[in-house]
């Protein structure tokens, strides 16, 4: 992992200032934001991501999921994936199949597949 500057700004304006002091995305941005449920640190350990500055915005007030006037959702930068998945508006409006019981055809197919697999012996390579 390469050396980097770590910042934990106290407000959104400070986070913007920290990002504005580095290269833009078109120039090969040197800054990455640490927010929500990210895999950024894992990618940095593998040298896939090599930012010069890491800005932690987890403590800022960006963890809201809000309805928009056009019927969509505004998802904050620090909303955790699990919180979003269980948010009432997401479950109601975007994942209706998750709330519905599985169809008889779907469960029959999965049972038939499992039964057929159990009936055939595993293949062995020698």
WOPE-V587293 format. One record per residue. RES is the residue in three letters. SS is DSSP state (H for helix, E for strand, L for the rest). PSI is psi in whole degrees, 0 to 359 (NA if undefined). D_FIRST is the distance of its C-alpha to the first C-alpha in whole Angstrom. Layout:
# WOPE-V587293
{{RES | SS | PSI | D_FIRST} {RES | SS | PSI | D_FIRST}}
This chain:
# WOPE-V587293
{{UNK | L | 135 | 0} {UNK | L | 156 | 4} {UNK | L | 147 | 7} {UNK | L | 159 | 9} {UNK | E | 138 | 13} {UNK | E | 130 | 14} {UNK | E | 142 | 17} {UNK | L | 86 | 20} {UNK | L | 154 | 23} {UNK | L | 344 | 26} {UNK | L | 171 | 28} {UNK | H | 322 | 27} {UNK | H | 319 | 28} {UNK | H | 324 | 26} {UNK | H | 320 | 23} {UNK | H | 318 | 25} {UNK | H | 319 | 25} {UNK | H | 320 | 21} {UNK | H | 325 | 21} {UNK | H | 340 | 24} {UNK | L | 358 | 22} {UNK | L | 178 | 20} {UNK | L | 153 | 20} {UNK | L | 171 | 22} {UNK | H | 323 | 21} {UNK | H | 338 | 23} {UNK | H | 7 | 21} {UNK | L | 64 | 18} {UNK | L | 135 | 17} {UNK | L | 359 | 14} {UNK | E | 142 | 15} {UNK | E | 147 | 14} {UNK | E | 133 | 17} {UNK | E | 114 | 16} {UNK | L | 145 | 19} {UNK | L | 214 | 21} {UNK | L | 69 | 20} {UNK | L | 156 | 17} {UNK | L | 18 | 14} {UNK | H | 315 | 12} {UNK | H | 322 | 9} {UNK | H | 317 | 10} {UNK | H | 327 | 9} {UNK | H | 321 | 6} {UNK | H | 329 | 5} {UNK | L | 3 | 7} {UNK | L | 25 | 6} {UNK | L | 318 | 9} {UNK | L | 133 | 9} {UNK | L | 62 | 8} {UNK | L | 151 | 10} {UNK | L | 335 | 11} {UNK | E | 135 | 13} {UNK | E | 123 | 13} {UNK | E | 112 | 16} {UNK | E | 112 | 17} {UNK | L | 14 | 21} {UNK | L | 331 | 22} {UNK | L | 357 | 24} {UNK | L | 163 | 26} {UNK | L | 65 | 29} {UNK | L | 28 | 28} {UNK | L | 28 | 29} {UNK | L | 147 | 32} {UNK | E | 115 | 34} {UNK | E | 144 | 37} {UNK | E | 143 | 39} {UNK | L | 160 | 40} {UNK | L | 332 | 44} {UNK | L | 8 | 43} {UNK | L | 2 | 43} {UNK | L | 193 | 39} {UNK | E | 141 | 36} {UNK | E | 118 | 34} {UNK | E | 120 | 31} {UNK | L | 157 | 28} {UNK | L | 335 | 25} {UNK | L | 15 | 24} {UNK | L | 127 | 27} {UNK | L | 146 | 25} {UNK | H | 319 | 26} {UNK | H | 322 | 28} {UNK | H | 321 | 30} {UNK | H | 318 | 31} {UNK | H | 328 | 32} {UNK | L | 5 | 34} {UNK | L | 135 | 36} {UNK | H | 320 | 39} {UNK | H | 323 | 39} {UNK | H | 314 | 37} {UNK | H | 324 | 39} {UNK | H | 314 | 42} {UNK | H | 336 | 41} {UNK | L | 343 | 38} {UNK | L | 53 | 39} {UNK | H | 329 | 42} {UNK | H | 337 | 42} {UNK | H | 330 | 40} {UNK | H | 338 | 43} {UNK | L | 145 | 45} {UNK | L | 150 | 46} {UNK | L | 146 | 46} {UNK | L | 158 | 48} {UNK | H | 323 | 51} {UNK | H | 319 | 50} {UNK | H | 317 | 46} {UNK | H | 327 | 47} {UNK | H | 318 | 49} {UNK | H | 316 | 47} {UNK | H | 324 | 44} {UNK | H | 318 | 47} {UNK | H | 318 | 49} {UNK | H | 315 | 45} {UNK | H | 320 | 45} {UNK | H | 317 | 48} {UNK | H | 320 | 48} {UNK | H | 319 | 45} {UNK | H | 330 | 46} {UNK | H | 335 | 49} {UNK | L | 134 | 48} {UNK | L | 150 | 47} {UNK | L | 149 | 43} {UNK | L | 144 | 43} {UNK | L | 139 | 42} {UNK | L | 134 | 41} {UNK | L | NA | 42}}
